[in-house]
């Protein structure tokens, strides 16, 4: 299994306002714009942002676009951080509940976001499903203080290869 960490910041999130104001709907305009980039480069594209869900909630999500520019899957961050007051997670975001696997033309991939890397659950689920690569698109420097280290995954994949990208600090 390989771990790839892409750019540490989500670029399409708005930086001010309420959580709802800072979230983005995966509407036709967003799909068309990001899908065009995937088609242009004939590449899979992984993009993280605050996803405005159809039910009005917001998730910290990563969307996978395939080489044809179509949405191939969505992963929603499972391990969200609790607010200091303990009454919400990440300002009101809804945590994900599963670790979906996406079949591509180069193998089976899973995705984890940020703090998810500090927990075995995702790695164990992906190991059971025969995932070839884990894409890790978002990291915050505070995670080091919190003790989140991607190398913890070694325990889940003792018989599989594990790598990281050159962008890992």
Contact map, one row per residue, 1 for C-alpha under 8 A:
1110000000000000000000000000000000000000000000000000000000000000000000000000000000000000000000000000000000000000000000000000000000111100000000000000000000001001111000000
1111000000000000000000000000000000000000000000000000000000000000000000000000000000000000000000000000000000000000000000000000000000011100000000000000000000000000111100000
1111100000000000000000000000000000000000000000000000000000000000000000000000000000000000000000000000000000000000000000000000000000001111000000000000000000000000011110000
0111110000000000000000000000000000000000000000000000000000000000000000000000000000000000000000000000000000000000000000000000000000001111100000000000000000000000001110000
0011111100000000000000000000000000000000000000000000000000000000000000000000000000000000000000000000000000000000000000000000000000000011110000000000000000000000000110110
0001111100000000000000000000000000000000000000000000000000000000000000000000000000000000000000000000000000000000000000000000000000000011110000000000000000000000000010100
0000111111000000000000000000000000000000000000000000000000000000000000000000000000000000000000000000000000000000000000000000000000000000110000000000000000000000000000100
0000111111000000000000000000000000000000000000000000000000000000000000000000000000000000000000000000000000000000000000000000000000000000111100000000000000000000000000000
0000001111100000000000000000000000000000000000000000000000000000000000000000000000000000000000000000000000000000000000000000000000000000011000000000000000000000000000000
0000001111111000000000000000000000000000000000111000000000000000000000000000000000000000000000000000000000000000000000000000000000000000010000000000000000000000000000000
0000000011111000000000000000000000000000000000011000000000000000000000000000000000000000000000000000000000000000000000000000000000000000000000000000000000000000000000000
0000000001111100000000010000000000000000000000001000000000000000000000000000000000000000000000000000000000000000000000000000000000000000000000000000000000000000000000000
0000000001111110000001110000000000000000000000001100000000000000000000000000000000000000000000000000000000000000000000000000000000000000000000000000000000000000000000000
0000000000011111000011100000000000000000000000000000000000000000000000000000000000000000000000000000000000000000000000000000000000000000000000000000000000000000000000000
0000000000001111100001000000000000000000000000000000000000000000000000000000000000000000000000000000000000000000000000000000000000000000000000000000000000000000000000000
0000000000000111110011000000000000000000000000000000000000000000000000000000000000000000000000000000000000000000000000000000000000000000000000000000000000000000000000000
0000000000000011111111000000000000000000000000000000000000000000000000000000000000000000000000000000000000000000000000000000000000000000000000000000000000000000000000000
0000000000000001111111000000000000000000000000000000000000000000000000000000000000000000000000000000000000000000000000000000000000000000000000000000000000000000000000000
0000000000000000111111100000000000000000000000000000000001000000000000000000000000000000001100000000000000000000000000000000000000000000000000000000000000000000000000000
0000000000000000111111100000000000000000000000000001000001000000000000000000000000000000000000000000000000000000000000000000000000000000000000000000000000000000000000000
0000000000000101111111100000000000000000000000000000000000000000000000000000000000000000000000000000000000000000000000000000000000000000000000000000000000000000000000000
0000000000001111111111110000000000000000000000000100000000000000000000000000000000000000000000000000000000000000000000000000000000000000000000000000000000000000000000000
0000000000001100001111111000000000000000000000001111000001000000000000000000000000000000000000000000000000000000000000000000000000000000000000000000000000000000000000000
0000000000011000000001111100000000000000000000001111000000000000000000000000000000000000000000000000000000000000000000000000000000000000000000000000000000000000000000000
0000000000000000000000111110010000000000000000000011100000000000000000000000000000000000000000000000000000000000000000000000000000000000000000000000000000000000000000000
0000000000000000000000011111111000000000000000000011000000000000000000000000000000000000000000000000000000000000000000000000000000000000000000000000000000000000000000000
0000000000000000000000001111111000000000000000000000000000000000000000000000000000000000000000000000000000000000000000000000000000000000000000000000000000000000000000000
0000000000000000000000000111111100000000000000000000000000000000000000000000000000000000000000000000000000000000000000000000000000000000000000000000000000000000000000000
0000000000000000000000000111111110000000000000000000000000000000000000000000000000000000000000000000000000000000000000000000000000000000000000000000000000000000000000000
0000000000000000000000001111111111000000000000000000000000000000000000000000000000000000000000000000000000000000000000000000000000000000000000000000000000000000000000000
0000000000000000000000000111111111100000000000000000000000000000000011100000000000000000000000000000000000000000000000000000000000000000000000000000000000000000000000000
0000000000000000000000000001111111110000000000000000000000000000000010000000000000000000000000000000000000000000000000000000000000000000000000000000000000000000000000000
0000000000000000000000000000111111111000000000000000000000000000000000000000000000000000000000000000000000000000000000000000000000000000000000000000000000000000000000000
0000000000000000000000000000011111111100000010000000000000000000100010000000000000000000000000000000000000000000000000000000000000000000000000000000000000000000000000000
0000000000000000000000000000001111111110000000000000000000000000110111100000000000000000000000000000000000000000000000000000000000000000000000000000000000000000000000000
0000000000000000000000000000000111111111000000000000000000000000000010000000000000000000000000000000000000000000000000000000000000000000000000000000000000000000000000000
0000000000000000000000000000000011111111100010000000000000000000000010000000000000000000000000000000000000000000000000000000000000000000000000000000000000000000000000000
0000000000000000000000000000000001111111111110000000000000000000111110000000000000000000000000000000000000000000000000000000000000000000000000000000000000000000000000000
0000000000000000000000000000000000111111111000000000000000000000001110000000000000000000000000000000000000000000000000000000000000000000000000000000000000000000000000000
0000000000000000000000000000000000011111111000000000000000000000000000000000000000000000000000000000000000000000000000000000000000000000000000000000000000000000000000000
0000000000000000000000000000000000001111111000000000000000000000001000000000000000000000000000000000000000000000000000000000000000000000000000000000000000000000000000000
0000000000000000000000000000000000000111111100000000000000000000001100000000000000000000000000000000000000000000000000000000000000000000000000000000000000000000000000000
0000000000000000000000000000000000000111111110000000000000000000011000000000000000000000000000000000000000000000000000000000000000000000000000000000000000000000000000000
0000000000000000000000000000000000000100011111000000000000000001111000000000000000000000000000000000000000000000000000000000000000000000000000000000000000000000000000000
0000000000000000000000000000000001001100001111100000000000000001111000000000000000000000000000000000000000000000000000000000000000000000000000000000000000000000000000000
0000000000000000000000000000000000000000000111110000000000000111100000000000000000000000000000000000000000000000000000000000000000000000100000000000000000000000000000000
0000000001000000000000000000000000000000000011111000000000000111000000000000000000000000000000000000000000000000000000000000000000000000100000000000000000000000000000000
0000000001100000000000000000000000000000000001111100000000011110000000000000000000000000000000000000000000000000000000000000000000000000110000000000000000000000000000000
0000000001111000000000110000000000000000000000111110000000011100000000000000000000000000000000000000000000000000000000000000000000000000000000000000000000000000000000000
0000000000001000000001110000000000000000000000011111000001111000000000000000000000000000000000000000000000000000000000000000000000000000000000000000000000000000000000000
0000000000000000000000111100000000000000000000001111100001111000000000000000000000000000000000000000000000000000000000000000000000000000000000000000000000000000000000000
0000000000000000000100111100000000000000000000000111110111100000000000000000000000000000000000000000000000000000000000000000000000000000000000000000000000000000000000000
0000000000000000000000001000000000000000000000000011111111100000000000000000000000000000000000000000000000000000000000000000000000000000000000000000000000000000000000000
0000000000000000000000000000000000000000000000000001111110000000000000000000000000000000000000000000000000000000000000000000000000000000000000000000000000000000000000000
0000000000000000000000000000000000000000000000000000111110000000000000000000000000000000000000000000000000000000000000000000000000000000000000000000000000000000000000000
0000000000000000000000000000000000000000000000000001111111000000000000000000000000000000000000000000000000000000000000000000000000000000000000000000000000000000000000000
0000000000000000000000000000000000000000000000000001111111100000000000000000000000000000000011000000000000000000000000000000000000000000000000000000000000000000000000000
0000000000000000001100100000000000000000000000000111100111110000000000000000000000000000000111000000000000000000000000000000000000000000000000000000000000000000000000000
0000000000000000000000000000000000000000000000000111100011111000000000000001100000000000000011110000000000000000000000000000000000000000000000000000000000000000000000000
0000000000000000000000000000000000000000000000011110000001111100000000000001100000000000000011100000000000000000000000000000000000000000000000000000000000000000000000000
0000000000000000000000000000000000000000000000011110000000111110000000000111100000000000000000000000000000000000100000000000000000000000000000000000000000000000000000000
0000000000000000000000000000000000000000000001111000000000011111000000000111000000000000000000000000000000000010100000000000000000000000100000000000000000000000000000000
0000000000000000000000000000000000000000000001110000000000001111100000111110000000000000000000000000000000000000000000000000000000000000000000000000000000000000000000000
0000000000000000000000000000000000000000000111100000000000000111110000111100000000000000000000000000000000000000000000000000000000000000000000000000000000000000000000000
0000000000000000000000000000000001100100000111000000000000000011111111111000000000000000000000000000000000000000000000000000000000000000000000000000000000000000000000000
0000000000000000000000000000000000100100001110000000000000000001111111110000000000000000000000000000000100000000000000000000000000000000000000000000000000000000000000000
0000000000000000000000000000000000000110111110000000000000000000111111000000000000000000000000000000000000000000000000000000000000000000000000000000000000000000000000000
0000000000000000000000000000000000100110010000000000000000000000111111000000000000000000000000000000000000000000000000000000000000000000000000000000000000000000000000000
0000000000000000000000000000001101111110000000000000000000000000111111100000000000000000000000000000000000000000000000000000000000000000000000000000000000000000000000000
0000000000000000000000000000001000100000000000000000000000000000111111110000000000000000000000000000000000000000000000000000000000000000000000000000000000000000000000000
0000000000000000000000000000001000100000000000000000000000000011110011111100000000000000000000000000000000000000000000000000000000000000000000000000000000000000000000000
0000000000000000000000000000000000000000000000000000000000000011110001111100000000000000000000000000010000000000000000000000000000000000000000000000000000000000000000000
0000000000000000000000000000000000000000000000000000000000000011100000111110000000000000000000000000010000000000000000000000000000000000000000000000000000000000000000000
0000000000000000000000000000000000000000000000000000000000001111000000111111000000000000000000000000000000000000000000000000000000000000000000000000000000000000000000000
0000000000000000000000000000000000000000000000000000000000001110000000001111100000000000000000010011000000000011000000000000000000000000000000000000000000000000000000000
0000000000000000000000000000000000000000000000000000000000111100000000000111110000000000000000111100000000000000100000000000000000000000000000000000000000000000000000000
0000000000000000000000000000000000000000000000000000000000111000000000000011111100000000000000110000000000000001110100000000000000000000000000000000000000000000000000000
0000000000000000000000000000000000000000000000000000000000000000000000000001111100000000000000111100000000000000000100000000000000000000000000000000000000000000000000000
0000000000000000000000000000000000000000000000000000000000000000000000000000111110000000000000110000000000000000001100000000000000000000000000000000000000000000000000000
0000000000000000000000000000000000000000000000000000000000000000000000000000111111000000110010100000000000000000001100000000000000000000000000000000000000000000000000000
0000000000000000000000000000000000000000000000000000000000000000000000000000001111100000110000000000000000000000001000000000000000000000000000000000000000000000000000000
0000000000000000000000000000000000000000000000000000000000000000000000000000000111111111110000000000000000000000000000000000000000000000000000000000000000000000000000000
0000000000000000000000000000000000000000000000000000000000000000000000000000000011111111111000000000000000000000000000000000000000000000000000000000000000000000000000000
0000000000000000000000000000000000000000000000000000000000000000000000000000000001111110000000000000000000000000000000000000000000000000000000000000000000000000000000000
0000000000000000000000000000000000000000000000000000000000000000000000000000000001111111000000000000000000000000000000000000000000000000000000000000000000000000000000000
0000000000000000000000000000000000000000000000000000000000000000000000000000000001111111100000000000000000000000000000000000000000000000000000000000000000000000000000000
0000000000000000000000000000000000000000000000000000000000000000000000000000000001111111100000000000000000000000000000000000000000000000000000000000000000000000000000000
0000000000000000000000000000000000000000000000000000000000000000000000000000000001101111111110000000000000000000000000000000000000000000000000000000000000000000000000000
0000000000000000000000000000000000000000000000000000000000000000000000000000000111100111111111100000000000000000000000000000000000000000000000000000000000000000000000000
0000000000000000000000000000000000000000000000000000000000000000000000000000000111100001111110000000000000000000000000000000000000000000000000000000000000000000000000000
0000000000000000001000000000000000000000000000000000000000000000000000000000000000100001111110000000000000000000000000000000000000000000000000000000000000000000000000000
0000000000000000001000000000000000000000000000000000000001000000000000000000000000000001111111000000000000000000000000000000000000000000000000000000000000000000000000000
0000000000000000000000000000000000000000000000000000000011110000000000000000000100000001111111100000000000000000000000000000000000000000000000000000000000000000000000000
0000000000000000000000000000000000000000000000000000000011110000000000000000000000000000100111110000000000000000000000000000000000000000000000000000000000000000000000000
0000000000000000000000000000000000000000000000000000000000110000000000000001111100000000100011111000000000000000000000000000000000000000000000000000000000000000000000000
0000000000000000000000000000000000000000000000000000000000100000000000000011111000000000000001111100000000000000000000000000000000000000000000000000000000000000000000000
0000000000000000000000000000000000000000000000000000000000000000000000000001010000000000000000111110000000000000000000000000000000000000000000000000000000000000000000000
0000000000000000000000000000000000000000000000000000000000000000000000000001010000000000000000011111000000000000000000000000000000000000000000000000000000000000000000000
0000000000000000000000000000000000000000000000000000000000000000000000000010000000000000000000001111100000000110000000000100110000000000000000000000000000000000000000000
0000000000000000000000000000000000000000000000000000000000000000000000000010000000000000000000000111110000000110000000000000000000000000000000000000000000000000000000000
0000000000000000000000000000000000000000000000000000000000000000000000000000000000000000000000000011111000011110000000000000010010100000000000000000000000000000000000000
0000000000000000000000000000000000000000000000000000000000000000000000011000000000000000000000000001111100011100000000000000000000000000000000000000000000000000000000000
0000000000000000000000000000000000000000000000000000000000000000000000000000000000000000000000000000111110111000000000000000000000000000000000000000000000000000000000000
0000000000000000000000000000000000000000000000000000000000000000010000000000000000000000000000000000011111111000000000000000000000000000000000000000000000000000000000000
0000000000000000000000000000000000000000000000000000000000000000000000000000000000000000000000000000001111100000000000000000000000000000000000000000000000000000000000000
0000000000000000000000000000000000000000000000000000000000000000000000000000000000000000000000000000000111110000000000000000000000000000000000000000000000000000000000000
0000000000000000000000000000000000000000000000000000000000000000000000000000000000000000000000000000001111111000000000000000000000111000000000000000000000000000000000000
0000000000000000000000000000000000000000000000000000000000000000000000000000000000000000000000000000111101111100000000000000000001111000000000000000000000000000000000000
0000000000000000000000000000000000000000000000000000000000000000000000000000000000000000000000000000111100111110000000000000000000111110000000000000000000000000000000000
0000000000000000000000000000000000000000000000000000000000000000000000000000000000000000000000000011110000011111000000000000010000101110000000000000000000000000000000000
0000000000000000000000000000000000000000000000000000000000000100000000000010000000000000000000000011100000001111100000000000000000000111100000000000000000000000000000000
0000000000000000000000000000000000000000000000000000000000000000000000000010100000000000000000000000000000000111110110000100000000000111100000000000000000000000000000000
0000000000000000000000000000000000000000000000000000000000001100000000000001100000000000000000000000000000000011111110000000000000000001111000000000000000000000000000000
0000000000000000000000000000000000000000000000000000000000000000000000000000100000000000000000000000000000000001111110000000000000000001111100100000000000000000000000000
0000000000000000000000000000000000000000000000000000000000000000000000000000001110000000000000000000000000000000111111100000000000000000001000100001000000000000000000000
0000000000000000000000000000000000000000000000000000000000000000000000000000111100000000000000000000000000000001111111100100000000000000000000000000000000000000000000000
0000000000000000000000000000000000000000000000000000000000000000000000000000000000000000000000000000000000000001111111110100000000000000000000000001110110000000000000000
0000000000000000000000000000000000000000000000000000000000000000000000000000000000000000000000000000000000000000001111110000000000000000000000000011110100000000000000000
0000000000000000000000000000000000000000000000000000000000000000000000000000000000000000000000000000000000000000001111111110000000000000000000000000000100000000000000000
0000000000000000000000000000000000000000000000000000000000000000000000000000000000000000000000000000000000000000000011111111000000000000000000000000000110010000000000000
0000000000000000000000000000000000000000000000000000000000000000000000000000000000000000000000000000000000000000000000111111100000000000000000000000000000000000000000000
0000000000000000000000000000000000000000000000000000000000000000000000000000000000000000000000000010000000000001000110111111110000000000000000000000000000000000000000000
0000000000000000000000000000000000000000000000000000000000000000000000000000000000000000000000000000000000000000000000111111111000000000000000000000000010011000000000000
0000000000000000000000000000000000000000000000000000000000000000000000000000000000000000000000000000000000000000000000011111111100000000000000000000000000010000000000000
0000000000000000000000000000000000000000000000000000000000000000000000000000000000000000000000000010000000000000000000001111111110000000000000000000000000000000000000000
0000000000000000000000000000000000000000000000000000000000000000000000000000000000000000000000000010100000000100000000000111111111100000000000000000000000000000000000000
0000000000000000000000000000000000000000000000000000000000000000000000000000000000000000000000000000000000000000000000000011111111100000000000000000000000011000000000000
0000000000000000000000000000000000000000000000000000000000000000000000000000000000000000000000000000000000000000000000000001111111100000000000000000000000000000000000000
0000000000000000000000000000000000000000000000000000000000000000000000000000000000000000000000000000100000000000000000000000111111100000000000000000000000000000000000000
0000000000000000000000000000000000000000000000000000000000000000000000000000000000000000000000000000000000010000000000000000011111110000000000000000000000000000000000000
1000000000000000000000000000000000000000000000000000000000000000000000000000000000000000000000000000100000111100000000000000011111111100000000000000000000000000000000000
1100000000000000000000000000000000000000000000000000000000000000000000000000000000000000000000000000000000111000000000000000000001111100000000000000000000000000000000000
1111000000000000000000000000000000000000000000000000000000000000000000000000000000000000000000000000000000111100000000000000000000111110000000000000000000000000000000000
1111000000000000000000000000000000000000000000000000000000000000000000000000000000000000000000000000000000001111000000000000000000111111000000000000000000000000000000000
0011110000000000000000000000000000000000000000000000000000000000000000000000000000000000000000000000000000001111000000000000000000001111100000000000000000000000000000000
0011110000000000000000000000000000000000000000000000000000000000000000000000000000000000000000000000000000000011110000000000000000000111111000000000000000000000000000000
0001111100000000000000000000000000000000000001110000000000000100000000000000000000000000000000000000000000000011110000000000000000000011111000000000000000000000000000000
0000111111000000000000000000000000000000000000010000000000000000000000000000000000000000000000000000000000000000110000000000000000000001111100000000000000000000000000000
0000000110000000000000000000000000000000000000000000000000000000000000000000000000000000000000000000000000000000111000000000000000000001111110100000000000000000000000000
0000000100000000000000000000000000000000000000000000000000000000000000000000000000000000000000000000000000000000010000000000000000000000011111100000000000000000000000000
0000000000000000000000000000000000000000000000000000000000000000000000000000000000000000000000000000000000000000000000000000000000000000001111111000000000000000000000000
0000000000000000000000000000000000000000000000000000000000000000000000000000000000000000000000000000000000000000000000000000000000000000000111111100000000000000000000000
0000000000000000000000000000000000000000000000000000000000000000000000000000000000000000000000000000000000000000011000000000000000000000001111111111100000000000000000000
0000000000000000000000000000000000000000000000000000000000000000000000000000000000000000000000000000000000000000000000000000000000000000000011111111100000000000000000000
0000000000000000000000000000000000000000000000000000000000000000000000000000000000000000000000000000000000000000000000000000000000000000000011111111000000000000000000000
0000000000000000000000000000000000000000000000000000000000000000000000000000000000000000000000000000000000000000000000000000000000000000000001111111000000000000000000000
0000000000000000000000000000000000000000000000000000000000000000000000000000000000000000000000000000000000000000000001000000000000000000000000111111100000000000000000000
0000000000000000000000000000000000000000000000000000000000000000000000000000000000000000000000000000000000000000001011000000000000000000000000111111110000000000000000000
0000000000000000000000000000000000000000000000000000000000000000000000000000000000000000000000000000000000000000000011000000000000000000000000110011111100000000000000000
0000000000000000000000000000000000000000000000000000000000000000000000000000000000000000000000000000000000000000000011000000000000000000000000000001111110000000000000000
0000000000000000000000000000000000000000000000000000000000000000000000000000000000000000000000000000000000000000000000000000000000000000000000000000111111000000000000000
0000000000000000000000000000000000000000000000000000000000000000000000000000000000000000000000000000000000000000000011110000000000000000000000000000111111100000000000000
0000000000000000000000000000000000000000000000000000000000000000000000000000000000000000000000000000000000000000000010010010000000000000000000000000011111111000000000000
0000000000000000000000000000000000000000000000000000000000000000000000000000000000000000000000000000000000000000000000000000000000000000000000000000001111111100010000000
0000000000000000000000000000000000000000000000000000000000000000000000000000000000000000000000000000000000000000000000000000000000000000000000000000000111111100000000000
0000000000000000000000000000000000000000000000000000000000000000000000000000000000000000000000000000000000000000000000010011001000000000000000000000000011111100000000000
1000000000000000000000000000000000000000000000000000000000000000000000000000000000000000000000000000000000000000000000000010001000000000000000000000000011111111110000000
0000000000000000000000000000000000000000000000000000000000000000000000000000000000000000000000000000000000000000000000000000000000000000000000000000000001111111100000000
0000000000000000000000000000000000000000000000000000000000000000000000000000000000000000000000000000000000000000000000000000000000000000000000000000000000001111100000000
1000000000000000000000000000000000000000000000000000000000000000000000000000000000000000000000000000000000000000000000000000000000000000000000000000000000001111110000000
1100000000000000000000000000000000000000000000000000000000000000000000000000000000000000000000000000000000000000000000000000000000000000000000000000000000001111111000000
1110000000000000000000000000000000000000000000000000000000000000000000000000000000000000000000000000000000000000000000000000000000000000000000000000000001001001111100000
1111000000000000000000000000000000000000000000000000000000000000000000000000000000000000000000000000000000000000000000000000000000000000000000000000000000000000111110000
0111100000000000000000000000000000000000000000000000000000000000000000000000000000000000000000000000000000000000000000000000000000000000000000000000000000000000011111010
0011110000000000000000000000000000000000000000000000000000000000000000000000000000000000000000000000000000000000000000000000000000000000000000000000000000000000001111110
0000000000000000000000000000000000000000000000000000000000000000000000000000000000000000000000000000000000000000000000000000000000000000000000000000000000000000000111110
0000111000000000000000000000000000000000000000000000000000000000000000000000000000000000000000000000000000000000000000000000000000000000000000000000000000000000000011111
0000100000000000000000000000000000000000000000000000000000000000000000000000000000000000000000000000000000000000000000000000000000000000000000000000000000000000000111111
0000000000000000000000000000000000000000000000000000000000000000000000000000000000000000000000000000000000000000000000000000000000000000000000000000000000000000000000111
